[in-house]
Amino acid sequence: MSQEPKPLVVHPDFDDAAADVTIISGDDSHTHFRISSSHLSRTSEFFHGMFALPLGGVPPESRIALEEGAVTLEILLKLATGLPGGLRRLLSTDDVERTLAAAEKYGMKGVEEILALYLRAPYMDWEPIRAYALASHYGWEDVATASFERVVRLPLDLTNLPSMDIQHLLRILVTRKERIHNFRQGLLSRERDAPFYAPNANNSGRCQRCSCISTLNDIAIWKKFVVAALMAYDEAPAADTLLANPEVAAESVKLELLFCSSCRRSLFSPASLTESLRKCEMYSVGSMAVI
């Protein structure tokens, strides 16, 4: 028995009987969008070039099959022609990315500008790495900069990256490496201006309170804190959130038990711990202790 032919699906917002072009979606719905060639020509460099070919104008009832799905084409054409409801159909970041890719493909600069403004809205909660990839690709420097500052401080899953140019990915990797290097130097430095007390191989270091060389009463506490801090920072290079890591938080509490053998005061103040960790991020000189 032969299969019944699928019923023709025409998008209700694009069913103009006077339209001279029908665009057909590339998904299984094969949705038809009937639209005027003059609209397409004004809003798309791709279609402007197609209709300008020396073929005697647009043939009657022209049908153009595109690769994009029905939802993407609906959003794209509504934004391009000014019909309402286009932005409301953007239900996920995938929808935005697919629409942007289609707008770039067909030379719809107006749609790109609308989506650029949409992405800058304060209520948009984009995954920073995806926002950075898109903004870098389309040259939205303000969005790219803001997203980059978040990306280099968050965990980075190299097995699940969005598509981006290699130079933009390298910028992330190099910056993260520099942050981790500076933090390690700051945490382990034995210089007078170092953010932390960093003991040497003889278990002696400079007290931040009295500036004298003293001996730690329990070197193991310091070493465990350093190891926990370095491991956590390697994963998410941000001093502001470091103490939110359970292992770092647990070891930081024990730092209060360390005191200077000369002035007998606690070497580490809980109130200044976060500030000292921030200083480590900007520290880039001095010899380091070996733990």
N, C-alpha and C positions, 0 to 999 in steps of 0.2 A: 504494500500500500504506500503510495507516495505521500510525502509529508505536505501538510498544509503550508502554504507560503506565509511567512511572518507578516503580520499587519504593518502597514506603513506607520512609522512614528514621526509625527511632526511636532516640534516644540511649540506649545501654544503661544509663547511670546514672540515667536518668529514664524508666523503663518500668514504673511502678507500676500494676498492673491496677486498684487501688482509687482511683486518681487521678480527680478529677472535672473537671480542666482540662487541655487540651493546648495548649501554646504552640508555634507554628510559626515557624521562622527565616525571615528575608527573603532569604537568599542562594539560589543555585541548588539547594542540597541540600534545602531545605525540611524540615530536620530537625525531628522532633516531640519535644517534651519533655512528658511526662505528669507532672503534679505536682498536689498537693492545693491547693485554693483556700485552705485555712486557712493553709498555709505562705506563700502569696503575700500574703494579706491581712495577716499579722503583720509581714512584712518589707518591704512596699512600700506607700507612701501611695497610689500610683496605683491599684494593684489593690484596696486596701482601699476606696477610694472607688467603684471600679467594682462590687465585689460588694455594697456597701452600698446600691446603688440599689434603689428599691422595685419589684423585678421578681419578688419571690417567691423570692429566693435564687439560687444558681447553677444554670443549666439543666444537665441531664445532658449529659455529654460536650461541654462547652463548648470551642470551638476559637478561639484568639486568634492571629492572624497579626501578627507584629511586624516592624519594619524591620531589626533587628540580625541579623548573621550567626550561624551556628551556634556558632563558637568564642566569640564575645562572650557569647552567651546561656549557653553552658555555664559559662564563668567566673563570670558574674553570678549564676546560679542556685546554683552550688556554694558561692560565698562567702555568699550570702544564707541558704542552708539549712543550712550547716555541713558539707556533704559534702566529703571530702578531694579534693585534686588541683587545686583552683581556682587557687592561686598558681603551681603548676608549669606551668600552661598559659599564663602570661604570658611569652611568648618575645621580646617586643620592646616598645619604648616605645609603638608604635602600639596594641598590645593593651591596654596600661594606659590609654591615652587613650580608646580606644573603650569600655572597660568603665566607666571613670569617667563618661563622657558618658551611658551607659545608666543607671548608678546614679542620676545626678542627674535624668535624664528621668523615671524611674519612682519617684523618691522613696525610694531604698534607702539610708538614712543609715548603716546598719550596714556595707554594702559600702564606702561612702566612707571610713568610719573604718578599716577593714581596709587599704584601699589607701593611706591616708595613713601608716599605720605601716609598710607595706611600702616606701614610697618613702623613708622615713627610715633604712632599713637601711644600715649602713656599706659593704656590698658593692655597693650600687647605684651604677652609673656612668652617671648621666643626663647627656645633653647639657644644659648649664646653661640655655640659653635656653628649652628645653622645660620643664625643671623649674620655672623661674621663672614661665612662663606658667600652668602648672597650679596651682602653689602660690598664686600671686596670685589666681587665679580662685576657688579653694576656701577661701581665707583661712588657709592654713597659713603663718603669719608666719615661723616659724623656717626653714622650707625656702626660702621666698621670699627672705629676707634673705641666707642663705648662697649661694643661686644668683645673686642680684643682684650680690653682690660679685665673683663670677667673670665674669658676663656683661659688666660694664662694663670688664673688663680684656682681653677676648678679641676677635678679629676678629668683625665683625658683618655678616652677609650680609642686606641688606634685601630681597633678592629671594626669600629662602627662610626667612621667619619663620613660626613656629607661630601659630595663632590666639590672640589675646590682646586684652584690653580696651585701648582707645587710651591711657588714662591710665597703664597699666603700660608701654606702649611709650615714651610720652613721658618717663617717669621715666628709662629707660635712655638715651635720646638726650640729654636735658638733662645728666645726670651725666657722660656721656662728653665732651660739649662742654666742661663745666667742668674736667674733668681735663686735657683737651688744652690749654685756655687757660692753666691754672695751670702746666703743664709748660713751655709756650712761654715764659711770663714768667720762670720760674726759670732756664731755659737761657740766655736772652738778657739777663737783668737785669745792670745795671752798678752796683747798690747794693753797699755794703761787705759786707753779710751774704749776698750772692748765693752760690748753691752753686758757680757756675763763674766763671772769668775770661771776661768778655764784652767784647771790644774795641769801641770806638766807630768812627766814620767815619775817625778819624785813626790807626786801628790801635793804640790805646793802651787799657789797662785795668788793673784792680787785681790785683796778684799775691796769691793766697790764702796764700802762705807769709810774705812780708815786708811785705805790705799797702801796698807802694809802687806808684805808677803806672809801668807799664813798657810796652814795645813788643814785640809778638810777632815772633819771628824768621821765621815763615812763616804768614801769615794764611790762606793757602789750606787748610792742614791743618785749622785750626779751622772754617772755613766748610764744608768737606766733611763734617766730623763733625756739625755742627749740622744740615745739610740731611738727612743720612742718619737722624739721631735723630728729627727732627721728622716725617719721612715714615713711619718705622716706628711711631712713637707714635700718629700719626693712625689707623693701621690697627689696632693693638692697644695701648691706653693702659695699659701696665703697665711701670714702670721695672725691676721685678725680672727681667723676661724680655727687656728691650731689647737687652742685649748678646748674646743668642742669635740675633738677626737678623744674617745674614752681612754685610750692608753696614755696619751699625753696628759690628760686631766688627772688621771690617777697618780702618775709619777710627779706631776707638778706640786701636788699637795705635800708630798714627802720632802720637797726642797726646803720647807720651813724648818726641818730638823737639822739643816746644815748651818754651822756657825763659824765665825772667824776665831782662830786660836789666839789672836792678839786682843781684839776688842770685845770678844765674846758675844757679839751681836749676830743676829741671823744674816746670812749672806744674801738671801733672796727674799724680797718683799712681794707677797702675792699681789699687792696693788699695782706694782710696777712691772709685773711679769710680762703682760701683753705689750707694754711699751718697749721693753727690752727685746722682745721677739720681733717687733716692728723694726727696731734699729738693726737687727741682724740682716734683714732683707736688703738694707742699703750699705752694708759693710763689705768692703772689697780690698782691704789691705791688712797686713800684719801676719805674723807667724801663727800657726795653728797647733793646738794641743793634739796629742795622739791618745785615743781612748782604747 
